[in-house]
Every structure is written in structure tokens, then in C-alpha cells.
Amino acid sequence: MQNKFPQKIDYPESLDILNNPYKNIDLYMRLCVSSASAYFETDPFTKYLFKKRFYLVENYLKRSAGGRFKKALDVGCGIGFFIPILTSLADKVTALDYTGDVLEYARFMTGKRNIKNVDFAQGDIKSLPFDDKSFDLIVCMSVLEHFQNLAGPIEELKRILAPGGFLVVGYPTETPLFRFLHKKASRIIPKRRKINKIFNEEKPGEEFAAPHLSDEKGITKALFDAGFSEKASKSINLLPPLFKLYTIKFLKNESF
């Protein structure tokens, strides 16, 4: 039985750039921004949190949202960690990312795993290349926090979501505790120190820096302002609920 999540062997040998970043610094930074490093490089706890987001989404969609969709969209798919799960829930999946060479890794992985019901699109969430009401499920994980003006991206998500369709959005809390822990981890964990060292040396442009510009409160408000109806909310906590690190909203487009 295949692992739900892609493994390193599912990708081309060039993914080894994560261990040898100076072979191609630009590609390395693009892969880091696409969260490849968070999955393959960092400590077991980070990997656990990274994967738990997707298990929470899968469990909700299976148990509470009918478990089957016609057309699903993965916005900001990166190198495709959620694609194997998403393709098991939908008849057809489109995987979209802003960066073309990152999409090629996802394409290679789906070929290696013989996943047939997926296609790929390069595009910008601020101007999505799809017709109105195209999808009955949209998953958008760890994307919206990179935007200060949230109205445009969220309106685009609503435009292409069919009436009655589900939108799943995940984002970090960006609380002072979250920022403190993130900063500490970046200093303590060796592989995170390596990532920071390279980014500090290279001083990359905006396309690589991908700063977090919005917090949980702002994103949640913008989603409700757009008219989405909340069906459930899940969180990933470090300790008790007081220490919430990550939020996942399960929303529905109730407009017809």
C-alpha cells in the first residue's frame, strides 16, 4: 500500500538540491517557499505538524462533507503533498501553483505514483485562470497569510467555487507565541539554520521571501466578509487550546 504522502523516491533526483543548495540557489529557494523543505528537511515535530494539517482536512471531508467531489482545486499545491489524498476524494483534481518548475515536481510525482485524475495549471490566486463556478471543492493551505490585501484573492476563490461548494482554508495564527516559537526553531534546528543562512546570504526578491502579511484574525474576518458560511473549524495546538498554532476553516458557498 502506498504512503498517503509522497516520498522522496517519488520525485526526480534533482530534488537532492535540498541537500546541496549551492548547486542551484534559485531552485532551492523556490522549493523552500513551496514547503518542500518543511516536509523533507526539518525535524520530526515540524513534519508531524505539516502532515497533520492534511489529515484533519481529509478526515473532515470524508466524514462530514460527503467524501466525494466532482472537481477539486488545490491552490498553492507546491510539489504536491496533498495531491494523492485529494485525488482519492474527487473525480478530477486541478493542481495550481505560481511557480512552473515547482509544478514540474508535482507532475513528476503523480506520474511516478500513476495518479491519472489530475491536471496542472500555473497561475496567480489574484487572477485565477478558471471559469466561474468551476469547482465544488477548493483547498487553499498556507497561502492567504502571504497577502496583505485579502479581498482580491478571496473573491477569486468565491468566483470559481460552485454554489454549495466547499472551501478549505488553512493558515498559521501569527500570534506572538507562534512568532516566538518560529523564531526559536529557526535558531535551534540545524536544517532551519541552514535555510535561514542561505536566505540571509542571498537576500532574495519578493517571489522568494514570501513573508507572512496577514494573521488569523484578519484572514478569518475577510473570509466571513466575503459571505462564506463556516461549517467547521479545526486547529493544531502545541499544548492546550490556549497555544493554537494553526487554523483550518471549512467553509461553504451558500450563494446561488
Secondary structure, DSSP 8 states (H G I E B T S, - for coil): ---SS--GGGS-GGGGGGT-GGG-HHHHHHHHHTTHHHHHTS-HHHHHHHHHHHHHHHHHHHHHS-S-EEEEEEET-TTTTTHHHHHTTEEEEEEEES-HHHHHHHHHHHHHTT--SEEEEE-BTTB-SS-TT-EEEEEEES-GGG-S--HHHHHHHHHHEEEEEEEEEEEE---HHHHHHHHHHHHHSHHHHHHHHHHHHH---HHHH------HHHHHHHHHHTT-EEEEEEEEESSSGGGEEEEEEEEE----
